[in-house]
Amino acid sequence: GVDYFTKLEEVNPEGHEILLICSDQNVIERSHWEKAVIYRPKSLVLGLGCDKGTPFEVVEKGILHHLEKMNLSIKSVKAIATIDLKENEEAFLKLKKKYGWIIEGYPAKVLDQVDGVLNPSDVVKKYVGTRSVGEAACLHFTKSKMLLLPKQKFQLEKGGKNMTISIARIPFLKRGEHGHS
């Protein structure tokens, strides 16, 4: 007997000997943890942008802040998506090394064609040739039509270097659905 649920709040942990919880979210009822195995799917993609030479600490703290705010697990992050001009940004390379994430950079021409961008910017278009970096990059990587987190700016100190973050989830098939080859 295996029961399948799509919402944790539907589960009565007393009615099961063990639970397998598959989630990229951090907020899970305490009573569920006691007899649970937690599986963290690599389902989250961070769309990142930053000022040239933004310190690693600023970018990492911005990521951690927004993942916590969204109740998302850092263990479920698969990749950083950005514009190709930024894929060798030192802070991004340090994140790749520290967390084992991949970095995927896309040309401005590709990013400018992505649907679902909520915060297009003429200023960004003027400087890098696309109206969106982070939002467009994470949507393109995930093939999703929806952002979990629209573009947010983050800086540690007023007047300091800026980073921007957007988050999208890779859509997975639900139980019983079949993909097309």
Secondary structure, 3 states (H helix, E strand, C coil): CCCCCCCHHHCCHHHCCCEEEECCECCCCHHHHCCEEEECCCCEEEEEEECCCCCHHHHHHHHHHHHHHCCECHHHEEEEEEEHHHCCCHHHHHHHHHHCCEEEEECHHHHCCCCCCCCCCHHHHHHHCCCCCHHHHHHHHHCCCCEEEEEEEECCCCCCCCEEEEEEECCCCCCCCCCCC
